[in-house]
Amino acid sequence: MNFVNVENKKISPSKIICIGRNYVDHITELGNEVPDELVVFCKPNSAISTQLQSFHQEPLHYEAELCFLYRQGTFTAVAIGLDLTKRTLQAKLKAKGLPWERAKAFNGAALFSDFVAIETVDNNLTLELAIDGKVKQTGGVALMMVKPDEILTQLQTFIELEDGDIVMTGTPKGVGQIVAGSEFIGKIICQGKMLISATWLAGK
């Protein structure tokens, strides 16, 4: 089992639930349609890694996301995460109307900073991802079409969340291909204060 760090403790999520197409500008940049309802897919525990890959059977793309840890019926901690994607394979699967998991759920497809405790989901929570010193992605709760609290409400109508599960809430615009050797620095910021940061060096 793979683990994430939460308040200096290691927790092993049973699953990662991912929300797709939750930022209008990201939907536009990929040429997708705005969904009528919540887009949901899952990554298994085996997708969690601490090593950022640039290649897994094909070049990989990054998507930075606000990620929330579920415990006792609510979101209790937040982190920045990277949802790695096989974009070429995903496009082929979407064209055939097939599920995305082959392009999203492979080993090493989910990376997370440490999780930091929160009392509530603040509308000012934002992420920032810089690659080699240049900011590539910014966005947060205020720009989401479906806010985290509503995401949780909808998820609980059809799936049981277990303590320690992670919900990734979608990515803002600025996604792109991972280049080996690049330095990724992700941050979570709220009301001008940095809550947590993480640094990853992209491998081959």
N, C-alpha and C positions, 0 to 999 in steps of 0.2 A: 504494500500500500504506500502511496505517496502522501506527503504531508505539506501543510502550509503553517506559517508561524503566526500565532495570534496571542498577543500580550505575553510574549516569551514562552509560550506553550506550543507544542506541535499538535495539530489537529488534522485528522485524515478525513476529508470530505467523501461521502458516499457517491456524490455526483456533482457535476457542474451544469447548471441550467443557463443557457445562453439566449439572449433576446436579440433578434435580428431586425434590421431596418427601423431603428428607433430614433434616428436623426435625419431630418429632411435633407440636409446638404450632403450627407453620405449616400443616401438613396440616389440623389441626383448624380453624384460623381461616378457611380457604378451603372447608371442608366436603368435602375430598377423602378418598379411601380410602388407607390405608397400603399402599404397593406391596409386591408379593411379591419384586420384583427391582429392580435399579438402574434409575432413570428417567434417560434420557440424551437430550439434544438438542444441536444445534450452532448456533453463530453464526459467520458468516464474518468475515474480516478487515475487511470494509467496515463492520461494525457498530461498530467501535472509534471512540470520539470523546472529545474533552476537554470538549465542551460538553453540559451537562445540559439536556435538553429537557423541557418539560411537556406538549407536544402533538405528535403525529405522526399525522395523519388522525383521531385520537381522543385523549382525555386519557390520559396515561401514568401508570403506577404504578411505584414503586421497589421494589427488593429488594436489600438489601446482602448481600454474600457474601465469605467467605474465598476468595481466588483464589491458585492456585499455578502457578508457571512450571516447565515441564518442560525438563530438559536432561540428556542422557547417561544416560537410564534412570531418573531420579528427579526429585523436586521439589526445586528448589534456591533458590527465592525465593518470598516471599509478598507479597500486596497486598490492600487492600480494594477491592472492585469493586461497581458498581451494575449490576444486570440490569434493564433497563427493559422493561416489559410493556404491551401493549395488552390490558387485562384483559377488556374487553367482547368483543373479537374472540376472545381465547383461550377464553372461556366458550362462545362459539358453535362454535368448532372442536372443543372437547372434547365438546360435546353430540352432535356428528356423528361422533365417533370419528376426527377428522382430525388431521394433524400440527400442531404449535404454531408452526412457523417464521414464518408470516406475522405472528404476534403477538410474536415474540421476536427475530427475526433482521434487522429493518429497520435502515437506516442510523442510527447514533447510539444503538443499543440496548445498548452496553457501554461503561462508563467504569471506569478503573482509577487508583488512586494509583500512585506509583512502587513498584516491587518492591524489597524488601529481602532480602538473602541470608540463608538459613537452612541449618544443617547437617542438621537432622532436623525432622520435623513434630512439634512439641511438643503434647502433649495439652492444654496450658494456653493455646494460641493462641485468642484471642477477638477479635471485632469489636464496635465500637460505632458506631452512626449516630445523630447528633443533627441535628434540623431546627429551625432558628430557636432554638437553644439548649436544646431539649428532647430528651432521649434517646428514640428511637423503637424502636431495635432493638439487642439485645445477644445474643450467642450465640457458640458456637465449637465446636472439635473435640470437646470433652467431651459436647456435646449431639447430635452427629451420629449418625444411625442407622448409616451406613456411613462409616467414618473415611477420611481422605485416602489412606493407604497401601493400603487395601483397594480404594478407588475406582480407584487407578492399576492395581492388579493386575487388576481386572475389565476395565477399559478395554483393557488390552494383550492381552486374549484375542480381541478382534475389530477393533481399530482401531490403525493405526500412528501413534504420536505423533512429531512432529518437534521438534527442539530449538527452543525459543521458543514452543511451543504453551502455551496457558493452560487450566487446568481450574478452573471455578467450581463450588464444592462445595455449593450450596444456601443457602437463606436461613432465618433464624430468624423467629419471629413478629414482627408489628409492621409489615407492609408496608402501603402506602397510596398514595393519589393524590398526584402531584407538583403543587404549586401554584407558578405562576410568581412569581418574585421571592424564593422561599424560599432560605435558606442551608443547605446540606448539609455537615456535617463528619463525615467517616468516619475511624476510627482502628483500627489493629491493636495489640493489647496482649498481652503474654505475661509472666506472673508479675509483674504490677504495673508492667512497663516498657512504655512506648509505643514500638513499633517504627517506625511510619510513620503519617502522617495526610494527609488531602487535604480540600480545600474546593472545593465546587462551588456556583455560583449558578444556580438554575433559570431558564431563559429561557422565552419564550412558545412 
